[in-house]
Amino acid sequence: MAKNQNAEARSFALAAAKVAEERHCTNIVVLDLEGKSPATDYFVIATGTSDRQGRSVADEICETARAQGRQRFGSAGYEHGRWVLLDYVDVVIHIFDAEYRDYYDLDLLWGDAKRLKWDKSVPPTKKPRKKTLKK
């Protein structure tokens, strides 16, 4: 069961990266922290162009999470939008502005973590919509 949970976490992390890419974030990185961090398995790190964009991307990632049946454990920084953090326990998403991204440099801090490659052509995973029959 742990492998299935990790596969679901990985899938969600990649879907969150795809949302960030679709919403024009830059320098998107997905780090595999399994076995390196006692707190989470994956980090998704992205750079937004404005505080409004950071909040918008966070909102859309939250929608993607809900569609996958995931519940957010916590969040921080939404009001200011310079560093929006979304905590889904096994996946933590960081949406920075450029200045905060450079200052906190999570990429360097977790430099020994494996970077996941993700296919930019695959849409985020969402639950299928219920089809309605037309009469």
N, C-alpha and C positions, 0 to 999 in steps of 0.2 A: 504494500500500500504506500510506503514511503516513496518508492520510485514513481508511482502514479501521481502523487502529490507534487513531487519535484518536476515531473513532466508538465503538469498543469501550471505550476509556477513559471517554468521556462516559457511555456506558450503565452502566458499573460505578459511576461516581461517583453517578449518579442512583439506582441500586439501593441503594447504601450509605446515601444520604440517606433512602430509603424505609424501610430497616431501622431506622435511628435513630428515625424518626417512629413506626413501629409499636411500638417499645420505649419510647415516651413521652419521648424526648429533646425538648428545646425549642430554639428559636432556631437551626434547622438552615439552613445556608447552603452552597450549592455555588458555588465560584468558578472561573471559567474563566481560568487563568493562562497559556494558550498564548501564546507570544510575549512574555510579561512575566517569566517565571521560567525560568532555564536548567535548573532541577532537576526540575520537574514540570509537568503540564498542568492538573491540577484539584486543588483543595482541597475537602474536605468537612469542615465545622466544625459541631459539635453540642454542646449542653450537657446533661449528665446530672444526675440528682438525687442520686446517691450514687456512691461508689467502686465498689460492687458492680454498680450499673447500668451504669457505664462499662465495666467488664470484660465484662459480659454482652453489651452491644451490640457491643463489639469482637469477642467470640467469634462472634456471629452474622454480623457482616460478613465475618469470615474464612471462615465456612462458605459464604456467598454467593459469595465470591471463588473458593473451591475448586470450587464448582458451575459457575462460568464458566471454569474452567481457568486461573485467575490464580494466580501464586505471589507470596507476600509477600517483599519484599526485606529488611525489617527492622521492628522495633517497639520502642517505649520507653514507660515509665511504667505498664505493666500492673500491676505489683506494688502501687503506691500508688493508682492509679486516679484521680488528680486531673487528669492530662493523659495520655490514652492516645493514642499516635501509631502508626498503621499505614501503612507505606510500601510502596506497590505501584509505585513509580517514577513512572509517569505519573499516578497518583492517590495523594494523601496524605490520610489521614483523621485528624482531630483530634477527640477526644472529651474535653471539658473538664468540670470542675465549674465552678460559677458564679464562684467567686473567681478561679480561674486564667483563665477566659475573659475576665473583665474586665481582669485584670492584663496579659495578653499581647496582647489586642485585635488578633488577626490580621485581623479585618474592617477595621479602620482601616489597618493596615499594608499590606494589599492592597486599599485602597479604590478604586483605579483599575481593578480587575478586574471583568469582567462577572459578574453574579450570574445563575446559571441558574435558570429556573423549572422546577419539577418537579411532575408530576401525582401528588398524594397518593393517588389512587384506583387507580393502576396498581401491581400487586404487583411485588416485585423479580424480576429476570430470573434464572431458574434453569434448568439443563439439565433436559430432560424425563426423568422416571423411566422405566426400562425396564418395559414392561408384561409381566406374566407371564400365561400362558394357564392358565385353570382347566380341569381335566379333569373 
